[in-house]
Amino acid sequence: MNVLRGVQDIEGRYSNQTNTQRYLYHSMSELAAWIHKRRCTLSLAAFFCIWYALQLSVAMLLGENVARWWFYIEQPPDVISPGIVFAPISHDINSLTHIGANLLLLIVAGGLSEPYIRKDQILVQVIGLGYLGIFVANSTIFLHYMWIEAGASGGILALWAYAALRMHKLAAERIFEGLRWSRRSVETVGVVSLIIGTPVIFIHEAVLTDPIHSGHTIGILLGCFYYMVESYLRPADTVTGDEV
């Protein structure tokens, strides 16, 4: 009897260990799949962190004036300054709030939308419209009397607005089906935050901020405009409940 009980105890411990290993393996597999589906967004977030570290290093070793010349567009603009090229992907070196807020918005918008849209759309919004937005914003100097020093925010907000427009039908379908506690429902609530956040951020930056933050407002407008132009020039990929 004691021998049989001992064998049963061993089998029970082995079964528990096997179940734990299976759970850990399943969890790690799901995490790896989640990261893989959002690899473009996470790569951009890592790039911005590394780039910000480079900005800080230049400022600490060579001085803030040198860093501003390398990474910012200033007034009056220096046409031979590398900042003309690097400003749209740079951040304010005097505040962690700028890089922190940008990373949060990027991970939320990209993390929600990337599994359902082509990955090149993430780059088009963040990098392509980021560059376009900062130069359009600087052409409106008469509105804000300052040159945009760092413009990564504009491209990230363009992605935020674009993702909200691309995924609004998916959110409506899921809400109609009913929400319950699941990852799918959490994603749906996240998409709703994109939709609500777009006009809220725009009104805050365009109306409540003095002077107007043209870099942010133009970024949102470019994201919306790209969505509309894309719909007319070529049919946009239909965002359904299936991840791509």
VMD Tcl script that draws the C-alpha trace (Angstrom):
set ca {
  {0.00 0.00 0.00}
  {2.82 2.42 0.90}
  {4.64 1.54 -2.30}
  {1.51 2.19 -4.35}
  {0.94 5.51 -2.60}
  {4.52 6.49 -3.26}
  {4.18 5.70 -6.96}
  {0.96 7.77 -7.10}
  {2.69 10.72 -5.42}
  {5.53 10.57 -7.94}
  {3.08 10.38 -10.82}
  {1.14 13.34 -9.40}
  {4.27 15.46 -9.05}
  {5.35 14.51 -12.58}
  {1.91 15.39 -13.92}
  {1.96 18.79 -12.17}
  {5.46 19.47 -13.47}
  {4.40 18.52 -16.98}
  {1.35 20.78 -16.82}
  {3.49 23.67 -15.58}
  {5.98 23.14 -18.40}
  {3.17 23.03 -20.93}
  {1.68 26.24 -19.53}
  {5.06 28.01 -19.63}
  {5.71 26.79 -23.16}
  {2.27 27.93 -24.29}
  {2.72 31.32 -22.63}
  {6.16 31.85 -24.19}
  {4.83 30.79 -27.59}
  {1.98 33.28 -27.35}
  {4.37 36.04 -26.25}
  {6.72 35.27 -29.16}
  {3.78 35.36 -31.60}
  {2.56 38.66 -30.11}
  {6.00 40.23 -30.53}
  {6.41 38.86 -34.06}
  {3.10 40.38 -35.19}
  {4.23 43.77 -33.85}
  {7.90 43.60 -34.76}
  {7.83 46.78 -36.85}
  {6.31 48.86 -34.04}
  {8.64 47.43 -31.42}
  {11.66 47.91 -33.70}
  {10.73 51.57 -34.15}
  {10.35 51.97 -30.38}
  {13.80 50.43 -29.85}
  {15.26 52.66 -32.57}
  {13.85 55.81 -30.96}
  {15.32 54.78 -27.59}
  {18.76 54.20 -29.12}
  {18.53 57.46 -31.07}
  {17.54 59.35 -27.91}
  {20.53 57.84 -26.10}
  {22.72 59.11 -28.95}
  {21.21 62.60 -28.59}
  {21.92 62.61 -24.85}
  {25.47 61.35 -25.42}
  {26.22 64.15 -27.89}
  {24.73 66.73 -25.52}
  {26.75 65.46 -22.54}
  {30.06 65.04 -24.38}
  {29.99 67.96 -26.82}
  {27.46 70.35 -25.30}
  {23.80 71.16 -25.89}
  {24.51 73.69 -28.65}
  {26.27 71.00 -30.70}
  {23.39 68.59 -30.07}
  {20.86 71.20 -31.20}
  {22.84 71.77 -34.40}
  {22.91 68.04 -35.10}
  {19.37 67.07 -34.19}
  {17.09 70.13 -34.33}
  {15.76 72.67 -36.80}
  {16.16 76.09 -35.24}
  {15.17 79.62 -36.15}
  {16.62 80.87 -38.38}
  {17.27 77.47 -39.98}
  {20.84 76.49 -40.81}
  {20.58 74.86 -44.23}
  {23.84 72.96 -43.73}
  {22.77 71.66 -40.31}
  {22.23 67.88 -40.05}
  {19.17 68.81 -38.00}
  {17.35 69.43 -41.28}
  {17.56 65.65 -41.81}
  {17.50 64.34 -38.24}
  {14.85 66.56 -36.61}
  {11.85 64.47 -37.72}
  {13.17 61.43 -35.81}
  {14.57 63.26 -32.78}
  {13.18 64.14 -29.36}
  {13.54 66.92 -26.81}
  {16.74 66.13 -24.89}
  {15.67 68.30 -21.95}
  {12.62 66.25 -21.03}
  {11.93 62.55 -20.62}
  {8.24 63.33 -21.00}
  {8.61 63.82 -24.77}
  {10.28 60.48 -25.49}
  {8.07 58.70 -22.92}
  {4.81 60.04 -24.37}
  {5.92 59.29 -27.92}
  {6.84 55.71 -27.06}
  {3.51 55.19 -25.29}
  {1.49 56.53 -28.24}
  {3.59 54.53 -30.72}
  {3.23 51.23 -28.86}
  {-0.51 51.71 -28.33}
  {-1.32 52.74 -31.92}
  {1.14 50.39 -33.61}
  {0.53 47.53 -31.22}
  {-3.21 47.61 -31.91}
  {-3.09 48.14 -35.66}
  {0.02 46.37 -36.95}
  {-1.42 42.82 -36.80}
  {-4.26 43.92 -39.10}
  {-2.49 46.15 -41.65}
  {0.61 45.92 -43.80}
  {3.80 46.64 -41.90}
  {5.00 49.13 -44.47}
  {2.04 51.32 -43.46}
  {3.60 51.73 -40.02}
  {6.80 53.05 -41.59}
  {4.90 55.28 -44.02}
  {3.07 56.95 -41.14}
  {5.83 57.27 -38.56}
  {8.78 58.02 -40.83}
  {7.30 59.22 -44.12}
  {4.55 61.45 -42.74}
  {6.83 62.37 -39.85}
  {9.27 63.95 -42.30}
  {6.53 65.54 -44.35}
  {4.76 66.86 -41.25}
  {7.72 68.66 -39.76}
  {8.49 70.51 -42.98}
  {4.83 71.42 -43.50}
  {4.68 72.61 -39.90}
  {7.76 74.74 -40.35}
  {6.14 76.41 -43.34}
  {3.45 77.71 -40.97}
  {5.93 79.71 -38.88}
  {3.64 82.73 -39.03}
  {1.17 80.85 -36.81}
  {3.44 79.82 -33.99}
  {6.59 81.96 -34.38}
  {8.96 79.10 -33.70}
  {10.54 76.28 -35.62}
  {9.68 72.76 -34.60}
  {12.79 71.47 -32.88}
  {12.00 67.77 -32.91}
  {9.34 66.11 -34.96}
  {8.94 62.41 -34.13}
  {5.63 63.25 -32.44}
  {4.00 64.27 -35.73}
  {4.60 60.94 -37.44}
  {3.47 58.98 -34.39}
  {0.25 61.00 -34.17}
  {-0.27 60.44 -37.90}
  {-0.13 56.70 -37.19}
  {-2.57 57.16 -34.29}
  {-5.15 58.92 -36.50}
  {-4.63 56.53 -39.43}
  {-5.01 53.46 -37.20}
  {-8.22 54.87 -35.71}
  {-9.74 55.34 -39.16}
  {-8.54 52.01 -40.52}
  {-9.89 50.01 -37.56}
  {-13.12 51.79 -36.67}
  {-15.28 49.25 -38.53}
  {-13.58 46.35 -36.77}
  {-14.24 47.99 -33.40}
  {-17.91 48.56 -34.29}
  {-18.34 44.90 -35.34}
  {-16.82 43.61 -32.13}
  {-18.85 45.93 -29.94}
  {-22.01 44.83 -31.74}
  {-21.08 41.20 -31.09}
  {-20.67 41.95 -27.40}
  {-17.65 42.46 -25.15}
  {-16.42 39.99 -22.56}
  {-13.22 39.66 -20.58}
  {-10.69 38.56 -23.20}
  {-7.69 39.85 -25.10}
  {-9.96 40.48 -28.08}
  {-12.19 42.77 -26.00}
  {-9.18 44.58 -24.53}
  {-7.96 45.26 -28.08}
  {-11.42 46.57 -28.99}
  {-11.38 49.00 -26.06}
  {-7.91 50.08 -27.20}
  {-9.20 50.82 -30.71}
  {-12.03 52.86 -29.20}
  {-9.39 54.86 -27.32}
  {-7.68 55.57 -30.67}
  {-10.96 56.77 -32.16}
  {-11.86 58.99 -29.21}
  {-8.30 60.15 -28.70}
  {-7.85 61.47 -32.23}
  {-10.27 64.45 -31.98}
  {-9.41 65.00 -28.31}
  {-5.68 65.35 -29.03}
  {-6.36 67.48 -32.10}
  {-8.62 69.93 -30.21}
  {-6.14 70.13 -27.33}
  {-3.18 70.88 -29.60}
  {-5.03 73.14 -32.07}
  {-7.39 75.05 -29.78}
  {-6.41 74.73 -26.13}
  {-2.65 75.06 -26.60}
  {-1.25 78.58 -27.01}
  {0.54 78.93 -29.33}
  {-0.91 76.18 -31.52}
  {1.29 73.07 -31.73}
  {1.31 72.79 -35.49}
  {3.60 69.75 -35.52}
  {1.04 67.63 -33.66}
  {-2.05 68.97 -35.42}
  {-0.52 68.61 -38.88}
  {0.58 65.08 -38.04}
  {-3.01 64.10 -37.18}
  {-4.34 65.80 -40.31}
  {-1.76 64.02 -42.50}
  {-2.76 60.65 -41.03}
  {-6.42 61.35 -41.83}
  {-5.58 62.70 -45.29}
  {-3.45 59.66 -46.11}
  {-6.33 57.37 -45.16}
  {-8.70 59.23 -47.50}
  {-6.23 59.41 -50.39}
  {-5.35 55.74 -50.01}
  {-9.03 54.83 -50.27}
  {-9.39 56.65 -53.60}
  {-6.08 55.77 -55.24}
  {-6.18 52.10 -54.36}
  {-8.58 50.05 -52.25}
  {-7.25 49.86 -48.74}
  {-6.79 46.46 -47.21}
  {-10.02 45.54 -45.49}
  {-9.47 45.32 -41.76}
  {-11.31 42.25 -40.50}
  {-11.15 40.21 -37.36}
  {-8.33 38.12 -38.84}
  {-4.78 39.14 -38.14}
  {-2.33 39.28 -41.03}
}
mol new
graphics top color blue
foreach p $ca { graphics top sphere $p radius 0.5 }
foreach p [lrange $ca 0 end-1] q [lrange $ca 1 end] { graphics top cylinder $p $q radius 0.2 }
display resetview
